[in-house]
Amino acid sequence: MTRYTLHGIFASGPTYKVGLMLHMTSTPFDYVHVDLRSGAHKADAFLAKNRYGQVPVLDDHEKDICLCQSSVILDYLADETGRFGGKDRAERLRAREWQLWGAGQLTTGIYRTRALKLGFFQFPEQVAEANFNAANGALKELNGLLDGRDWLVGAGPTIADLDIYGIAAYAHQAEVDLANYAHLRRWMAKVEALPGFKNVDTALPKESVKA
Ligand SMILES: N[C@@H](CCC(=O)N[C@@H](CS)C(=O)NCC(=O)O)C(=O)O
């Protein structure tokens, strides 16, 4: 039996982050497509896995643990795979700091603007503008913070890079122009050059798949 099952949907940014981590750590996983349109994520069987009724969910059948929240799943997989966890506790805490910044500052503007552009959601004009400004502002801040740095934490890639990349990668679909954000583009290219990297279109299957 495959140790891990990832439950998600290919269009989901948080599911992408987990798929990226699994691919980049060469971890085999079964994949269960959760059909958000039919409300599969609000069915009792799914709510038993994730009380918030959201994807992604990762089942670890070996340790009999079921996790939700993409950043927590990355943190868990760093321990289980021994990869991307930073060299010591200080680096892990710095990585957690970035993950919380991503969840708090970066995610909402990018995901909502992307959802608007792709026609998933509708927003009144002022809200759409506020979402776009939030996305652009956070990306600008990230660009500044990457000045002179190869990676977000320490001397090598960590879950901070995979997590934040997994959000920033949707800037394109959100139609945020990164032309002026050279440090951000350089760092994204470094993540994309890592072994096992898959982009937002190729990391997740469109339907359920056994490893
Ligand atoms: N903080 C969560 C966010 C998860 C999330 O927003 N999932 C979306 C899909 S991208 C979802 O399941 N939406 C359905 C809903 O909220 O009802 C994470 O990082 O895992």
The ligand as an SDF file (V2000), in Angstrom:
LIG
                    3D

 20 19  0  0  0  0  0  0  0  0999 V2000
   -5.4640   27.4040    4.5610 N   0  0  0  0  0  0  0  0  0  0  0  0
   -5.8480   26.2930    3.7340 C   0  0  0  0  0  0  0  0  0  0  0  0
   -6.6890   26.8070    2.5680 C   0  0  0  0  0  0  0  0  0  0  0  0
   -7.3220   25.6860    1.8120 C   0  0  0  0  0  0  0  0  0  0  0  0
   -8.3040   26.1980    0.7640 C   0  0  0  0  0  0  0  0  0  0  0  0
   -8.6020   27.3950    0.6930 O   0  0  0  0  0  0  0  0  0  0  0  0
   -8.8470   25.2730   -0.0220 N   0  0  0  0  0  0  0  0  0  0  0  0
   -9.8490   25.6170   -1.0060 C   0  0  0  0  0  0  0  0  0  0  0  0
   -9.4500   25.1590   -2.4000 C   0  0  0  0  0  0  0  0  0  0  0  0
   -8.0760   26.0800   -2.9610 S   0  0  0  0  0  0  0  0  0  0  0  0
  -11.1460   24.9000   -0.6770 C   0  0  0  0  0  0  0  0  0  0  0  0
  -11.1310   23.7480   -0.2950 O   0  0  0  0  0  0  0  0  0  0  0  0
  -12.2640   25.6090   -0.8410 N   0  0  0  0  0  0  0  0  0  0  0  0
  -13.5660   25.0710   -0.6130 C   0  0  0  0  0  0  0  0  0  0  0  0
  -14.2450   25.7240    0.5470 C   0  0  0  0  0  0  0  0  0  0  0  0
  -13.6100   26.4830    1.2810 O   0  0  0  0  0  0  0  0  0  0  0  0
  -15.4230   25.4600    0.7130 O   0  0  0  0  0  0  0  0  0  0  0  0
   -4.6060   25.5350    3.2490 C   0  0  0  0  0  0  0  0  0  0  0  0
   -3.5580   26.1590    3.0800 O   0  0  0  0  0  0  0  0  0  0  0  0
   -4.6730   24.3120    3.0690 O   0  0  0  0  0  0  0  0  0  0  0  0
  1  2  1  0
  2  3  1  0
  2 18  1  0
  3  4  1  0
  4  5  1  0
  5  6  2  0
  5  7  1  0
  7  8  1  0
  8  9  1  0
  8 11  1  0
  9 10  1  0
 11 12  2  0
 11 13  1  0
 13 14  1  0
 14 15  1  0
 15 16  2  0
 15 17  1  0
 18 19  2  0
 18 20  1  0
M  END
$$$$
